[in-house]
Amino acid sequence: MSNKVVISGISTSQLPKLNAKQTEELIRRIKNGETHLREEFLMGNIRLVLSMVQRFKIDKDIADDLFQVGMLGLIKALDNFDITMNVKFSTYAVPMILGEIRRFIRDSTALKVGRSLRDIAYRAMQARDKIETAKAREASLMEIAQEIDVPYKDVVCALDAIAEPISIYESVYSDGEDSILVVDQLSSDEGEDDLLDNLTLKDEIKKLPPKEKEIIIMRYFKGKTQMEISKALNISQAQVSRLEKSAIAHLRKAF
C-alpha cells in the first residue's frame, strides 16, 4: 500500500490488472466488434497512464490534468492499434500517452522559443546538477523549478526547446515482467517525435522494402538501438542509419 497512487480519485490499489494474455484477448475481441469491452480494457490499462504521469513528479492539480490528457492518449492507442503488427499494446501505447502529455504541457504556456527559454534551460541544468550532487538521486522537474524560482511549465518548455532530437535509452514503464524502452540514438535532425505522433502511417510501413520495414519496426516499436539492429541483421550501423533515413523519408513523403 505504500506504493499506492491516487490521481483523479482513482487509486491503483483498486484497479483491475490485466496480464499479457488477457490484454491480447480483450483487444482482439474489441477489434472484432465487441465494443462494449472498451471500458473494461481501458480500466485495466489505466496503470500505464498513471505511470507516465508519475514521471513528471508534479503537484496533484496538474497531475489530474495530465491524467485526463494521458487517458486520451490511451484511447487513441486503442483505436489505432493494429493486432497484426506483432507488437505489445503497452509498447505501442506508451509513446502515444507521453506524446499527448508533452503536447499539453507545451501548448498550455504562451512562452515562445527564444533567448529567454535558453536562459531558463541553462539555469535549469545547473540547478539539476546541484540538486543531484546534494541528494545523490535524480532531480525532479518540480524541484528544479523551485530551485530557480521559475514556473514548472516554463522549465519543461525550456528543456524541451533545447533538447536534441535524440532519445535516451531508458526504461519508462515496467509491469514487473517486461520493461518498455524509449528509442534512442536517433541520428537524423527529425524523426522520432513525428513518427510516433503519426503511427497511423502503419499502412505505409507495410509498403516499405523488407529490410527498411524490419528496421523501422525494431527501432520504433521494439525499442532497439541502431547498434543492436546492426548485430541482429548482421550489417553495419552505418547501413542501419542509411536505411532508417530512407524509410523515414518515404513515410514523410507519404504523409
Secondary structure, 3 states (H helix, E strand, C coil): CCCCCEECCEEHHHCCCCCHHHHHHHHHHHHCCCHHHHHHHHHHCHHHHHHHHHCCCCCHHHHHHHHHHHHHHHHHHHHHCCHHHCCCHHHHHHHHHHHHHHHHHHHCCCCCCCHHHHHHHHHHHHHHHHHHHHHCCCCCHHHHHHHHCCCHHHHHHHHHHHCCCCCCCCEEEECCCCEEECCCCCCCCCCHHHHHHCHHHHHHHHCCCHHHHHHHHHHHCCCCCHHHHHHHHCCCHHHHHHHHHHHHHHHHHHC
